[in-house]
Amino acid sequence: MGAYLIAPNVSLAGLDLSGVNLTRENLQGANLSQINLNQANLCWADLRDANFQGANLSEANLSGANLQGANLSQTNLEGANLSGTTMPNGELHQCALIQKPAGR
């Protein structure tokens, strides 16, 4: 009870996995829509072609992760560490943190 399969093409849609450590995990093609990964560690994770639509990745560590082909529409990335992350378009992200908008 309370265990989740962490593997390629898995569906974890809508779960609250805030603070979880998924360093170097392979979630390629996974359905992660509406998931809460606030403050999660996804460093060096394989997230290619994953669906993050509407997910909360605020303050998550995505450094070195591969998001190539991932769907990030309506995803909250405020305060996330994207240093060295491969973005959905294949480009390498150079900025460390996604800044929160002023006044928040």
Long-range contacts (C-beta under 8 A, 24 or more apart in sequence): 8-46, 18-56, 63-96, 78-104
